[in-house]
């Protein structure tokens, strides 16, 4: 009887760390939760998922200042300020495939983004690869590779355009 109790205690002790680690969420779960918050532009939810040293970078933006200032921000405040400066009205990912490699979750597809401008809404579709790196249960890096040359403007909804008379 004592052996049975000891055996059960040993099994529970060995299983406890695995259960505790599982409740924290896998890298994929955290990356998907982050990407969902990013699409909603839910800055509070994004901030809660960022590591203190989080980085948001799009190396493809570094050579095209005529389209966008370089995107390379560090820390939640700088990242959120940078994203907020884009004037995003709506953002959605159309993911063709995703996979996980080490701590990184890779999303391959395109984004459809609506921006609010002084003359109304403008919508674009961008081919993109987004890599979210998760360590210690937090997003440490959001890395985009955006095909700015392959972007195309989409028609907007007439009700969302500002009419000039």
Secondary structure, 3 states (H helix, E strand, C coil): CHHHHHHHHHHHHHHHHHHHHHHCCCHHHHHHHHHHHHHHCCHHHHHHHEEEEEEEEEHHHCCCCCCCCCEEEECHHHHHHHHHCCCEEEEEEEEEEEEEECCEEEEEEEEEEEEEECCEEEEEEEEEEEEEEEECCEEEEEEEEEEEEEEEEECCCHHHECCCC
